[in-house]
Amino acid sequence: MTLRLALPLMTLCAAPIPALAQDEEGAQILFDAMRLGDIIAVMQDEGVEYGADLEDEMFPGQGGAAWRRVVEGIYDTERMESQLVSGLERGLSDADTARLVTFFTSDLGRTITDLEVAARQALRDETVEDAAEERAARMRAEEAPRIAMIETLIEANDLLEMNVAGALNSNFAFYRGLDDGDAFPEAMGESQMIADVWAQEPEIRGDTEQWLYGFLTLAYEPLSDADLDAYISLSETDTGQALNSALFGAFDRVFVDISTDLGRAAAQFMQAQDI
């Protein structure tokens, strides 16, 4: 399962900073301002689709409505939101949360967040996703000026490496869940899990890189170079790095839990199939 956690950081505006406690209230306000709830909704839809793929691969025709209900419960949006808010609270405990909220409630911040959410929703359509990735590939081959900015953005936020690492962590957690649920004839040792997951790294990296460039070029196409350059500048600041780390750390914990639960649930359905 390749994580798609490209939730980029944005530039800070120079507006006056309101008083805001550096606690869970601030994390919740930031969560709402960044429209992370809408991203979670997309992830739930993606998760249900992924669950159907798991059924086809691991216990074809045996899950039905019962499996779908299990998957929907695992991708519970309220639980995901609670985990993300808590993760942001921990990750941003020493960061200027108020300044981040100021930006994400500004006109530019809302525009960028809206573009991110719209692109994430649009890429659920396989035709749109393929077109976006093909366009990004052409831009890279032609060394389009915007691609240079996208590459700098990816490097500044370590988006490729963080997404690949998250995907590997999730896949390892899925194996653990399967093993916990006795899906294998013999217990699977941790070294074997690591070897199997690591063997997937080249494919995960390739898929993730394609998706990232497609997503970022699609999402930020309407932005001016000045707006995108301002974002890149933020990414190199302590505040930007803190937000990036907090987001990836929070989403990683969410997906590790989800993947573990999916593995355990899949194991139960696999055993029922064998009876």
DOBA-210313 format. One record per residue (C-alpha): residue in one letter; x negated, y, z negated. Coordinates in steps of 0.1 Angstrom, whole numbers, padded with zeros to 4 digits, always signed. Each point is the difference from the previous one (the first is absolute). Layout:
<nodes>
aXYZ;...
</nodes>
This chain:
<nodes>
m+0000+0000+0000;t-0017+0032+0012;l+0006+0029-0023;r+0009+0032+0017;l-0007+0025-0027;a-0010+0029+0022;l+0016+0027-0022;p-0024+0028+0008;l-0009+0029-0022;m+0009+0035+0011;t-0015+0035-0003;l+0007+0021-0031;c+0016+0034+0004;a-0012+0030-0018;a+0033+0008-0016;p+0002+0007-0038;i-0001-0033-0020;p+0030-0005-0023;a-0004-0015-0034;l+0004-0037+0001;a-0009-0026-0025;q-0026-0025+0011;d+0022-0030-0010;e+0026-0023+0014;e+0023+0029+0007;g-0026+0015+0023;a-0006-0034+0017;q+0038-0004+0006;i+0002+0035+0015;l-0029-0008+0022;f+0015-0033+0010;d+0032+0018+0010;a-0018+0028+0018;m-0020-0025+0021;r+0032-0019+0009;l-0016-0032-0012;g+0035-0014-0007;d+0006+0001+0038;i-0033-0018+0006;i+0011-0026-0025;a+0033-0005+0018;v-0019-0006+0033;m-0023-0025-0018;q+0030-0019-0013;d+0014-0003+0035;e-0034-0012+0012;g-0002-0024-0029;v+0034-0016+0008;e-0012-0004+0036;y-0033-0015-0013;g+0020-0024-0022;a+0018-0013+0031;d-0033-0006+0017;l-0012-0019-0031;e+0031-0022+0002;d-0006-0008+0036;e-0036-0009-0006;m+0002-0018-0034;f+0035-0015-0003;p+0018+0006+0032;g+0038+0001-0002;q+0000-0009-0037;g+0002+0035-0016;g+0031+0017+0014;a+0019+0025-0021;a-0015-0013-0032;w-0036+0007+0011;r+0010+0035+0013;r+0015+0008-0034;v-0032-0011-0017;v-0021+0022+0023;e+0022+0030-0005;g-0003-0005-0037;i-0038-0001+0002;y+0000+0032+0021;d+0021+0017-0026;t-0003+0037+0006;e+0006+0011-0036;r-0028-0022-0012;m-0023+0012+0028;e+0008+0036-0009;s-0007-0005-0037;q-0033-0017+0008;l-0011+0028+0024;v+0009+0028-0024;s-0019-0017-0028;g-0029-0005+0024;l+0000+0036+0010;e+0002+0011-0036;r-0031-0021-0009;g-0019+0009+0032;l+0006+0037-0003;s-0004+0004-0037;d-0031+0023+0005;a+0012+0016+0033;d+0018+0032+0008;t+0035-0015+0005;a+0016+0034-0001;r-0020+0012+0030;l+0009-0031+0019;v+0037+0005-0008;t-0003+0036+0012;f-0013-0011+0033;f+0025-0028+0006;t+0029+0023-0007;s-0013+0027+0024;d+0012+0003+0036;l-0032-0016+0014;g+0001-0027-0026;r+0036-0009+0008;t-0007+0000+0037;i-0029-0024-0003;t+0018-0023-0024;d+0030-0001+0024;l-0023-0008+0029;e-0015-0029-0020;v+0033-0015-0010;a+0014+0004+0035;a-0031-0017+0015;r+0002-0028-0025;q+0036-0006+0008;a-0005+0001+0037;l-0028-0025-0001;r+0024-0026-0013;d+0010-0003+0037;e-0025-0023+0016;t+0003+0018+0033;v-0008+0033-0016;e-0028-0015-0019;d-0016-0015+0031;a+0004+0033+0019;a-0016+0020-0028;e-0029-0024-0003;e-0006+0000+0038;r+0001+0038+0001;a-0025+0002-0029;a-0023-0025+0018;r+0001+0021+0031;m-0008+0031-0020;r-0029-0017-0016;a-0013-0012+0034;e+0002+0035+0014;e-0015+0015-0032;a+0029+0024-0003;p-0007+0029-0024;r+0028-0010-0023;i-0015-0035-0004;a-0031+0015-0015;m+0021+0017-0027;i+0019-0033-0006;e-0033-0019-0004;t-0012+0026-0025;l+0032-0003-0019;i-0003-0038-0002;e-0036+0002-0012;a+0007+0028-0025;n+0028-0021-0016;d-0016-0034+0006;l+0033-0010+0015;l-0012-0030+0019;e-0020-0016-0027;m+0026+0007-0027;n+0028-0015+0022;v-0021-0031+0008;a-0009-0005-0036;g+0036+0003-0010;a+0011-0026+0026;l-0027-0024-0012;n+0011+0005-0036;s+0036-0007+0009;n-0008-0031+0020;f-0021-0013-0029;a+0029+0007-0024;f+0024-0019+0024;y-0023-0031-0001;r+0000+0003-0038;g+0037+0001+0000;l+0003-0031+0022;d-0025-0018-0022;d+0018+0010-0032;g+0032-0014+0016;d-0017-0033+0009;a+0004+0005+0037;f-0031-0020+0007;p-0004-0038-0004;e-0031+0008-0021;a-0008+0032-0019;m-0019+0025+0021;g-0031+0012-0016;e-0008+0037+0000;s-0031-0004+0022;q+0022-0016+0027;m+0025+0028-0003;i-0027+0026+0004;a-0015-0018+0030;d+0034-0003+0017;v+0009+0036-0006;w-0034+0013+0010;a+0003-0019+0033;q+0030+0022+0008;e-0020+0032-0004;p-0010+0006+0036;e+0036-0004+0012;i+0013+0022-0028;r-0026+0027+0007;g+0008+0000+0037;d+0038+0002-0005;t-0004+0026-0027;e-0022+0022+0021;q+0024-0001+0029;w+0029+0009-0023;l-0018+0028-0017;y-0009+0018+0031;g+0035-0005+0014;f+0016+0012-0031;l-0022+0031-0005;t+0001+0012+0036;l+0037-0004+0001;a+0007+0016-0034;y-0023+0030+0004;e+0005+0007+0037;p+0023+0030-0007;l-0026+0016-0024;s-0024+0027+0011;d-0037-0007-0002;a-0002+0026-0028;d+0025-0019-0022;l-0017-0033+0006;d-0034+0015-0007;a+0013+0014-0033;y+0011-0035-0009;i-0035-0014+0007;s-0015+0027-0021;l+0022-0010-0029;s-0009-0036+0004;e-0036+0008-0010;t+0010+0018-0032;d+0002-0016-0034;t+0038+0006+0000;g+0004-0017+0033;q-0021-0029-0009;a+0019-0005-0032;l+0033-0001+0018;n-0013-0024+0026;s-0014-0023-0027;a+0032+0002-0021;l+0022-0008+0030;f-0020-0030+0012;g-0004-0013-0036;a+0037+0003-0007;f+0011-0017+0033;d-0026-0027-0004;r+0014-0010-0034;v+0035+0000+0015;f-0009-0022+0029;v-0021-0024-0021;d+0031-0006-0022;i+0023-0003+0030;s-0023-0025+0017;t-0004-0021-0031;d+0038-0002-0004;l+0004-0008+0037;g-0025-0028-0003;r+0017-0015-0030;a+0035+0003+0016;a-0012-0015+0033;a-0015-0029-0019;q+0034-0008-0015;f+0017+0000+0034;m-0028-0021+0015;q+0005-0026-0028;a+0038+0000+0006;q-0007-0007+0037;d-0021-0030-0009;i+0026-0016-0022;
</nodes>
